Every structure is written in C-alpha cells, then in structure tokens.
Amino acid sequence: MLYDPASKASLYSQEADKYFTPASNTKIFTLYTATQFLGDSLPLLHYQVIGDSLFFWGTGNPIFLHPHLPQNDQILRLLAQHEGPLFYASHNFRDEHFGPGWAWDDYNYAFQAEKSSFPIHGNVVRFSRDSLQVANSMAVSPTRFREQLRRNPLFYEKSPYFRRQAIDNGFEHNLLALNDTSYQIEKPFKSSPRLIAQLLGDTLHRPVELSEISPEALDQGKTLYLPFPDTLYQLLMKDSDNFIAEQLLLMCADRQLGFIQTTPLIEKAKAQLFAEAPDELLWYDGSGLTRYNMFTPRTVVYVLEKLLDELGSQWLYSVFPGGGEAGTISNWYGTTEQPYVYAKTGTLRNKHCLSGYLLTDSGRTLIFSFMHNNFPTGSEPMKKEMEKVLLWIKQEL
C-alpha cells in the first residue's frame, strides 16, 4: 500500500486487505504502544523497606548493566547504600520466558534472549578475546559463567563457536588453548529468580536473598524512574533488537496493569490504542519472532500515520533506519545525498517486509508498506525490486 497522509488518499493498493506475517514490522506496533503507555520516563525498580530489610522487584526495564545502553547508577546506589538485608522479589512476573510460537531451537541465539522482570547484562553472556591478548585468555561476562564453560572436542566448526545447553547454563566452545582468533560472541543465559539474585550479589559484593514474603505485604512500594533515553528506541528500530522489544511491552504491562505479562498488555493496547485499525490485529509478541502475528498492509500504514501525526517526522527519522545510512537498511534505499526512505524491515525465513516513510523529490512524505510472504528464495530479489519501485516513486511523485 502507498498512502499520502497529506491528502488522506491511498495512491496504490494491492492486496492491502490481506493478512501477512509481519516479522519485525511488529516492532512498529510496539514502538507506538510504548510511546503511549510509557510516556517520557521509564520505571527502573520498585522497592519497599520493611523493618531493616529492603525488598525490591523489577519493572521489566532492560537497561541495568546492558552493554549497549547508557547506564544509570540509581539501582546500584539504592541497593549498595542500604545497610540491612536485601531481598529480591519476583512475584510480579506472570509471563513465560519465551513468547508464543517462538522457535524452540533458537534458544541458543542472542536474538532470542529470555524475557524477565529484572533483566541484567541484557540476559546474555559475552565471550570475547582480543587477538593481541596473551594466549589462552578469554573474557567471560558475567564472570559467574566462566566456571560453567567447557571445551567440546566434537565441535568441528572452523570459526569460534559457543553453544549453551538447552536446559541449563552449561556452555561449550570449540576453541583450542592457543587459538589466537579475536571474537566477541553473545549467548543467552537461562534466567531464574535465584540466578538474578546471584548476579546482583556478584555486582554488589554482598548477599542478595530471594524474598519469601507474601506479595500482598509489598503494597506500599516506591519506584525509581529514569528519563526515557532515545537509545532504547533506536536499538528497537535501527538494530531491530528483539529483547528490547519484548521488555518494552513488559514495562508497559508493569505500568498499565501492575504486573508483568505480555498477553493482557497487548489486549489492552488493541482496545485502547488500535480500536480504529482497518483490520483486527492478530498480535502475540513485541518483537515479531512468532509467526502467529498477522497484520494487513493497510493496518501497518494506519499505525505509521498515527506515529507521524503524534510524534512528528524529525523524531521518527532519528529512530527509524535510514536508507543507505543506518540500521537494517544501511545498504539499501539510499542516495549519495541523504536517505529517501525511513523504514522498518521484517525478516523471517521466506518472509520479508518493509514499511515506513518515503520522501519524494517534489517534497511529499508518503507512507508505504511492502509485505512479502511464502517465497522460496532468499530476500535479495525482493529487495532489488522494492528498491526500483521506491526509487521511481521518489523521482516521479
């Protein structure tokens, strides 16, 4: 679908009323939901002092010790400065660690890190080595996982390779002791309340216990807040970060529902934010990892118009990937002067979508949604043909 928001007219439509698997075009819906439900501040942590003990529980915020996000020391200062016992509570997490319909065998890949109420280190382990370091050295972060790392001589991959066990946090690799290859590899860890408490204890250098107090007793909690960093939305849209997408919806649930669970939050968003969508949203996660999601191109255009009307082009172009410039379309849809396309990709095997904004030479801003499903090839032929079409629209309209 090609749409002109200035005249409110559809310029071209082909099967725009049909349902397609959107893949990461789902993040367009997550972006709008987060901007409406979270506003301009992020909840960092809930806490309550009972006697001499500090009880705290998560908000779904992914920032804490995340290596790719600006850090804020409010959580560390609160916990470190409390002189009494520390107790981590997980009572508000009512979700599953994976979304419905996620591929079970992707558990080993960083693009499918587990969801949690209190993410730490981005819920991944980082294995790295600089080739200039002394032989036999490997950095593991968080360091707690070093003792669970083993070499498996049956791995015959030529490049550095790491794998986690499916049911626990045992990690294996294929590297020889004198290997001089540099690498940086991330693998998700299997999250649990006990592990979160242990990782926090490692960071604070003091014990953190699990709370056994009744959730009803934690009803006078206070909340730490942080001004919303645009870095979070840039990771969501430009890097298409699945973990950030899921945690944004969990934060929305925390604020809107008082507990952390994706499904009821999506139902609330559908009723309050997308009630006027052209077609019903078949929507099940924040990232688009599940193939259960199905949207129509005209509904995607509808949400893109809401974003443009309410947030403005300048901000949107700062967080959407720019053609030939940034994010997942850095090698496509650009000119030597500046991007003429700001759009979100969505790719699963045999699925590729591209939806966003197109700037024409005549000064118009148009909205489009391309959705391709069930093709037997890779996505390269689709991208080449889309680039031809979008460039023609830029020049002729």
C-alpha positions in Angstrom: 0.0 0.0 0.0 1.2 3.5 -0.9 -0.6 6.3 1.0 -0.4 10.1 1.1 -1.1 11.4 4.6 -1.5 15.0 3.4 -4.5 14.2 1.2 -5.6 11.1 3.2 -5.6 9.2 0.0 -4.5 5.7 -1.0 -2.3 6.2 -4.1 -1.9 2.5 -4.8 -3.1 -0.7 -3.2 -2.5 -4.4 -4.0 -3.9 -7.0 -1.6 -3.5 -4.4 1.3 -6.5 -6.1 3.0 -4.9 -9.5 3.2 -3.1 -10.8 6.2 0.7 -11.3 6.2 3.3 -12.4 8.8 5.0 -9.1 9.6 8.2 -10.4 11.3 9.9 -7.4 12.8 7.4 -5.0 11.3 5.7 -5.9 14.6 8.1 -3.5 16.3 6.2 -0.6 14.7 3.2 -1.6 16.9 5.5 -2.0 19.9 7.0 1.4 19.3 3.6 3.2 19.2 2.4 1.3 22.3 5.5 2.2 24.3 5.3 5.9 23.4 1.7 6.0 24.5 1.9 3.8 27.6 5.3 4.8 29.0 5.5 8.4 28.2 8.8 10.2 28.7 10.0 8.3 31.8 11.0 4.7 32.5 10.3 2.8 35.7 13.7 1.4 36.9 12.9 -0.5 40.0 10.1 -1.0 42.6 11.2 -1.2 46.3 9.9 -1.2 49.8 11.7 -1.1 53.2 10.2 -3.5 55.9 12.0 -3.4 59.2 15.7 -3.3 58.4 15.3 -5.2 55.1 15.0 -3.7 51.6 12.7 -5.7 49.3 12.9 -4.9 45.5 11.3 -6.2 42.3 11.7 -5.5 38.6 9.8 -3.3 36.2 10.9 -5.2 33.0 13.4 -2.4 32.3 16.3 -3.8 30.2 18.9 -1.1 30.9 20.6 -2.4 34.1 24.2 -3.4 33.1 23.2 -3.6 29.5 26.5 -3.1 27.5 24.8 -1.2 24.6 22.7 1.2 26.6 23.7 4.3 28.7 23.9 3.4 32.3 22.3 4.9 35.3 23.5 4.2 38.8 20.3 4.7 40.7 19.7 1.0 41.2 23.2 0.3 42.4 23.2 3.3 44.7 19.9 2.3 46.3 21.0 -1.3 46.9 24.6 -0.6 47.9 23.7 2.2 50.4 21.1 0.1 52.2 22.8 -1.3 55.3 20.3 -4.1 56.1 19.5 -7.3 54.2 18.5 -7.2 50.5 15.7 -9.4 49.2 14.8 -9.8 45.5 11.0 -10.5 44.8 9.8 -11.9 41.6 6.0 -12.0 42.4 5.0 -9.6 39.6 6.4 -11.7 36.7 3.4 -13.7 35.3 4.8 -14.3 31.9 6.8 -17.1 30.1 10.4 -16.5 29.3 9.7 -17.2 25.6 6.8 -15.8 23.6 4.1 -18.0 22.0 5.2 -19.6 18.8 8.9 -18.8 19.2 11.2 -21.4 17.6 12.5 -23.7 20.4 15.9 -24.3 18.8 16.7 -20.6 18.7 17.2 -20.6 22.5 21.0 -20.6 21.7 21.0 -17.3 19.8 21.3 -13.8 21.2 18.3 -12.6 19.1 16.1 -14.7 21.3 17.2 -13.8 24.8 14.8 -14.7 27.5 12.2 -12.2 28.8 12.3 -11.4 32.6 11.1 -8.9 35.1 14.6 -7.8 36.1 16.9 -8.2 33.2 20.6 -7.9 33.9 23.5 -7.8 31.4 20.9 -7.9 28.7 20.2 -11.5 29.7 23.2 -12.7 27.7 26.7 -14.0 28.4 29.6 -12.4 26.4 32.6 -14.4 25.4 35.4 -12.4 23.9 39.1 -12.3 23.1 41.4 -9.7 21.6 44.0 -11.4 19.3 46.6 -9.2 20.9 46.0 -10.7 24.4 48.2 -13.4 25.7 47.4 -16.9 24.6 44.9 -19.0 26.5 42.9 -15.9 27.6 39.2 -15.5 27.3 37.0 -12.8 28.8 33.6 -14.0 30.2 31.0 -11.5 31.3 29.3 -12.0 33.7 32.3 -13.8 35.2 30.0 -16.3 37.2 29.5 -18.2 33.9 33.2 -19.0 33.5 33.0 -22.0 35.8 30.2 -23.4 33.6 32.3 -23.2 30.4 33.8 -26.3 28.8 35.6 -27.1 25.6 33.9 -29.8 23.4 36.3 -31.5 21.1 33.4 -32.8 19.0 32.7 -29.3 17.7 34.4 -29.1 14.2 33.3 -25.5 13.3 36.3 -23.6 11.9 35.4 -20.3 13.4 34.9 -19.6 17.1 31.7 -21.4 18.2 29.8 -21.4 21.5 26.7 -23.3 22.5 24.5 -23.4 25.6 22.8 -26.5 26.9 19.0 -26.4 26.2 18.0 -27.0 29.9 20.7 -25.2 31.9 23.5 -22.7 31.8 26.3 -25.1 30.8 28.3 -23.6 27.9 30.6 -25.3 25.4 33.0 -24.0 22.9 35.4 -25.3 20.2 38.5 -23.1 20.9 41.9 -24.6 21.3 44.0 -23.3 24.2 46.5 -21.5 21.9 43.9 -20.2 19.5 44.8 -16.6 18.5 41.5 -15.6 16.9 39.7 -12.5 18.1 36.0 -12.8 18.7 33.0 -11.4 20.6 30.1 -13.8 20.9 26.9 -13.4 22.9 24.7 -16.3 24.1 21.5 -16.0 26.2 21.5 -17.4 29.7 18.6 -19.3 31.2 17.1 -16.8 33.7 15.6 -17.6 37.1 14.9 -15.5 40.2 17.8 -17.3 42.0 20.3 -16.5 39.2 19.2 -12.8 39.1 19.8 -12.6 42.9 23.2 -14.3 42.5 24.3 -11.9 39.6 23.2 -8.9 41.7 25.2 -10.3 44.6 28.2 -10.6 42.4 27.9 -7.0 41.3 27.2 -5.6 44.8 29.8 -7.9 46.5 27.2 -8.7 49.2 24.4 -11.3 49.6 21.1 -10.9 47.9 18.4 -13.3 49.0 15.1 -14.4 47.5 12.0 -12.9 49.1 9.6 -15.3 50.7 7.3 -12.6 51.9 3.7 -12.5 50.8 3.2 -10.3 47.7 0.3 -8.7 49.5 2.8 -7.3 52.0 4.6 -5.4 49.2 1.8 -2.9 48.6 3.5 0.3 49.6 6.3 0.2 47.2 8.1 3.2 45.8 9.5 3.4 42.2 12.8 4.7 40.8 12.3 6.5 37.4 14.7 7.4 34.6 14.1 9.9 31.7 13.4 7.9 28.6 16.6 7.5 26.5 16.1 7.6 22.8 18.9 5.0 22.6 16.3 2.4 23.6 14.0 3.2 20.7 17.0 3.4 18.3 18.0 -0.2 19.4 14.4 -1.3 18.9 14.1 0.1 15.4 17.5 0.6 13.8 19.1 -2.6 15.3 15.7 -4.5 15.4 16.6 -5.7 18.9 14.1 -8.4 19.9 15.0 -8.3 23.5 14.4 -4.6 23.8 11.0 -5.0 22.0 9.8 -7.6 24.4 11.0 -5.7 27.5 9.3 -2.6 26.3 5.9 -4.4 26.3 6.7 -5.8 29.8 7.4 -2.3 31.1 4.1 -1.2 29.6 2.4 -4.0 31.4 4.1 -3.1 34.7 2.8 0.5 34.4 -0.6 -0.2 33.0 -1.6 -3.5 34.7 0.5 -3.6 37.9 2.1 -6.9 36.9 4.3 -8.1 34.1 2.7 -10.2 31.3 2.6 -9.6 27.6 -0.8 -11.0 26.5 -3.1 -8.9 28.7 -1.0 -5.8 27.8 -1.4 -6.5 24.1 -5.2 -6.9 24.6 -5.3 -3.5 26.4 -3.3 -1.9 23.6 -5.6 -3.3 21.0 -8.7 -2.0 22.8 -7.3 1.5 23.7 -4.8 2.4 21.0 -5.7 0.4 17.9 -9.5 0.2 18.1 -9.9 2.0 14.8 -7.5 -0.1 12.9 -8.8 -1.2 9.5 -8.4 -4.8 10.4 -8.2 -6.8 13.6 -4.6 -7.2 14.9 -3.5 -10.8 15.3 -0.8 -9.8 17.6 1.1 -12.1 20.1 4.6 -10.6 20.9 6.6 -7.4 20.8 9.4 -8.4 18.5 7.9 -10.4 15.7 9.7 -13.6 16.4 6.5 -15.6 16.3 4.8 -16.5 13.1 1.4 -16.2 14.9 1.4 -12.5 14.3 -0.6 -11.4 11.2 -1.3 -7.8 10.1 -2.6 -6.3 6.8 -0.5 -3.7 4.9 -3.3 -1.1 5.4 -3.2 -1.6 9.2 0.6 -1.1 9.2 0.1 2.1 7.2 -2.6 3.2 9.7 -0.1 2.8 12.6 2.6 4.6 10.7 0.3 7.5 10.1 -0.6 7.7 13.8 3.2 7.8 14.6 3.7 10.6 12.1 0.7 12.6 13.3 1.6 12.3 17.0 5.3 12.2 17.2 6.5 14.1 14.1 8.8 13.3 11.3 12.0 14.6 12.9 11.9 12.3 15.9 10.7 9.3 13.7 13.6 9.7 11.3 16.0 9.7 14.3 14.8 6.3 15.4 13.8 4.5 12.2 16.5 3.0 10.0 17.5 5.4 7.2 18.1 4.0 3.7 21.8 3.8 2.8 22.7 5.2 6.2 21.7 3.3 9.3 20.3 0.2 10.7 18.9 -2.8 8.8 18.7 -0.8 5.5 22.1 0.7 5.6 22.9 -0.9 2.2 19.6 -0.2 0.6 17.2 2.6 -0.4 19.7 5.5 -0.2 21.4 8.1 -2.3 24.7 9.9 -2.0 22.9 13.0 -0.6 20.6 11.6 2.1 18.1 8.8 2.8 14.9 9.0 1.0 13.4 6.0 2.9 13.0 5.7 6.6 11.5 2.3 7.2 11.5 -0.9 9.4 12.4 -4.2 7.9 10.9 -7.5 9.0 12.6 -10.8 8.0 11.9 -14.4 8.8 12.7 -17.3 6.6 10.5 -16.9 3.4 9.1 -13.6 4.8 10.3 -10.1 4.1 8.5 -6.8 4.8 9.5 -3.2 4.6 7.2 -0.4 5.9 7.8 3.2 6.6 8.1 6.7 5.1 9.3 7.8 1.6 10.5 11.3 0.8 9.9 12.3 -2.8 11.8 14.8 -4.9 8.7 17.0 -5.1 8.7 17.4 -1.3 6.0 14.9 -0.4 6.1 12.5 2.5 4.4 9.2 1.7 3.7 6.1 3.8 4.1 2.6 2.4 4.0 -1.0 3.4 5.5 -3.8 1.4 4.8 -7.3 2.7 6.1 -10.4 1.1 5.3 -13.9 2.4 6.0 -17.5 1.4 8.6 -17.0 -1.4 11.0 -19.9 -1.8 14.2 -17.8 -2.3 16.1 -15.5 -0.1 15.0 -11.9 0.3 17.6 -10.4 -2.1 15.3 -10.5 -5.2 12.5 -8.8 -3.2 14.8 -6.0 -2.0 16.1 -5.3 -5.5 12.6 -5.0 -6.9 11.4 -2.8 -4.0 14.4 -0.5 -4.5 13.4 0.0 -8.1 9.8 0.8 -7.2 10.7 3.1 -4.3 13.2 5.0 -6.3 10.7 5.5 -9.1 8.2 6.8 -6.6 10.8 9.2 -5.2 11.6 10.6 -8.6 8.1 10.7 -10.2 5.7 11.5 -7.4 
